[in-house]
Amino acid sequence: MIEVAWMIVIISVASALRKCVDYRTRGAGLSGAEDRLATRMGELDRRLTDIQDVMINLDEKMSRNRVGVM
């Protein structure tokens, strides 16, 4: 049983080492897909920030209306 556990550890370490070597030999630059994904994530972040600003403004407006009614 312990041999199976050691084999799993060895396979995991070998896999991580291969990914590390691939990353270093590929270079630090982003591939086309990664670049498009990063651009899209930036757009989504901007949109979510805009939505959050709108929600905060609506909440403040509703809070003012509640104070004025009471």
Phi and psi restraints in degrees (value plus and minus 20) as a CYANA .aco file:
   2 ILE   PHI     -86.0   -46.0
   2 ILE   PSI     -50.0   -10.0
   3 GLU   PHI     -85.2   -45.2
   3 GLU   PSI     -58.1   -18.1
   4 VAL   PHI     -84.3   -44.3
   4 VAL   PSI     -62.6   -22.6
   5 ALA   PHI     -82.3   -42.3
   5 ALA   PSI     -62.3   -22.3
   6 TRP   PHI     -85.1   -45.1
   6 TRP   PSI     -57.8   -17.8
   7 MET   PHI     -85.0   -45.0
   7 MET   PSI     -58.8   -18.8
   8 ILE   PHI     -84.0   -44.0
   8 ILE   PSI     -62.3   -22.3
   9 VAL   PHI     -83.5   -43.5
   9 VAL   PSI     -64.6   -24.6
  10 ILE   PHI     -83.9   -43.9
  10 ILE   PSI     -62.4   -22.4
  11 ILE   PHI     -84.7   -44.7
  11 ILE   PSI     -60.6   -20.6
  12 SER   PHI     -84.4   -44.4
  12 SER   PSI     -64.4   -24.4
  13 VAL   PHI     -84.8   -44.8
  13 VAL   PSI     -62.6   -22.6
  14 ALA   PHI     -82.8   -42.8
  14 ALA   PSI     -60.2   -20.2
  15 SER   PHI     -84.6   -44.6
  15 SER   PSI     -64.6   -24.6
  16 ALA   PHI     -83.7   -43.7
  16 ALA   PSI     -60.1   -20.1
  17 LEU   PHI     -84.7   -44.7
  17 LEU   PSI     -61.2   -21.2
  18 ARG   PHI     -83.8   -43.8
  18 ARG   PSI     -62.9   -22.9
  19 LYS   PHI     -82.6   -42.6
  19 LYS   PSI     -59.5   -19.5
  20 CYS   PHI     -83.5   -43.5
  20 CYS   PSI     -65.4   -25.4
  21 VAL   PHI     -84.4   -44.4
  21 VAL   PSI     -63.2   -23.2
  22 ASP   PHI     -80.7   -40.7
  22 ASP   PSI     -61.7   -21.7
  23 TYR   PHI     -84.3   -44.3
  23 TYR   PSI     -63.8   -23.8
  24 ARG   PHI     -89.2   -49.2
  24 ARG   PSI     -57.1   -17.1
  25 THR   PHI     -97.3   -57.3
  25 THR   PSI     -45.3    -5.3
  26 ARG   PHI     -91.2   -51.2
  26 ARG   PSI     -49.3    -9.3
  27 GLY   PHI      81.7   121.7
  27 GLY   PSI     149.3   189.3
  28 ALA   PHI    -104.5   -64.5
  28 ALA   PSI     -30.3     9.7
  29 GLY   PHI     -91.6   -51.6
  29 GLY   PSI     132.1   172.1
  30 LEU   PHI    -104.4   -64.4
  30 LEU   PSI     123.5   163.5
  31 SER   PHI     -95.8   -55.8
  31 SER   PSI     153.8   193.8
  32 GLY   PHI     -80.6   -40.6
  32 GLY   PSI     -63.6   -23.6
  33 ALA   PHI     -86.1   -46.1
  33 ALA   PSI     -61.7   -21.7
  34 GLU   PHI     -85.3   -45.3
  34 GLU   PSI     -57.4   -17.4
  35 ASP   PHI     -85.6   -45.6
  35 ASP   PSI     -63.9   -23.9
  36 ARG   PHI     -84.4   -44.4
  36 ARG   PSI     -59.0   -19.0
  37 LEU   PHI     -85.2   -45.2
  37 LEU   PSI     -62.5   -22.5
  38 ALA   PHI     -83.5   -43.5
  38 ALA   PSI     -60.0   -20.0
  39 THR   PHI     -84.1   -44.1
  39 THR   PSI     -64.4   -24.4
  40 ARG   PHI     -84.4   -44.4
  40 ARG   PSI     -60.7   -20.7
  41 MET   PHI     -84.2   -44.2
  41 MET   PSI     -56.9   -16.9
  42 GLY   PHI     -83.8   -43.8
  42 GLY   PSI     -62.0   -22.0
  43 GLU   PHI     -83.7   -43.7
  43 GLU   PSI     -63.3   -23.3
  44 LEU   PHI     -83.3   -43.3
  44 LEU   PSI     -59.9   -19.9
  45 ASP   PHI     -82.8   -42.8
  45 ASP   PSI     -62.1   -22.1
  46 ARG   PHI     -82.9   -42.9
  46 ARG   PSI     -64.0   -24.0
  47 ARG   PHI     -84.4   -44.4
  47 ARG   PSI     -61.9   -21.9
  48 LEU   PHI     -84.4   -44.4
  48 LEU   PSI     -56.6   -16.6
  49 THR   PHI     -84.3   -44.3
  49 THR   PSI     -61.8   -21.8
  50 ASP   PHI     -82.0   -42.0
  50 ASP   PSI     -64.2   -24.2
  51 ILE   PHI     -82.8   -42.8
  51 ILE   PSI     -61.1   -21.1
  52 GLN   PHI     -82.7   -42.7
  52 GLN   PSI     -61.8   -21.8
  53 ASP   PHI     -81.5   -41.5
  53 ASP   PSI     -61.9   -21.9
  54 VAL   PHI     -83.9   -43.9
  54 VAL   PSI     -63.6   -23.6
  55 MET   PHI     -83.7   -43.7
  55 MET   PSI     -59.5   -19.5
  56 ILE   PHI     -84.4   -44.4
  56 ILE   PSI     -63.4   -23.4
  57 ASN   PHI     -82.3   -42.3
  57 ASN   PSI     -62.4   -22.4
  58 LEU   PHI     -83.6   -43.6
  58 LEU   PSI     -60.8   -20.8
  59 ASP   PHI     -83.6   -43.6
  59 ASP   PSI     -63.3   -23.3
  60 GLU   PHI     -83.9   -43.9
  60 GLU   PSI     -61.0   -21.0
  61 LYS   PHI     -84.3   -44.3
  61 LYS   PSI     -62.5   -22.5
  62 MET   PHI     -87.5   -47.5
  62 MET   PSI     -55.8   -15.8
  63 SER   PHI     -85.3   -45.3
  63 SER   PSI     -60.7   -20.7
  64 ARG   PHI     -84.6   -44.6
  64 ARG   PSI     -59.2   -19.2
  65 ASN   PHI     -86.3   -46.3
  65 ASN   PSI     -57.8   -17.8
  66 ARG   PHI     -86.4   -46.4
  66 ARG   PSI     -58.4   -18.4
  67 VAL   PHI     -87.3   -47.3
  67 VAL   PSI     -59.9   -19.9
  68 GLY   PHI     -88.7   -48.7
  68 GLY   PSI     -49.7    -9.7
  69 VAL   PHI     -96.3   -56.3
  69 VAL   PSI     -56.2   -16.2
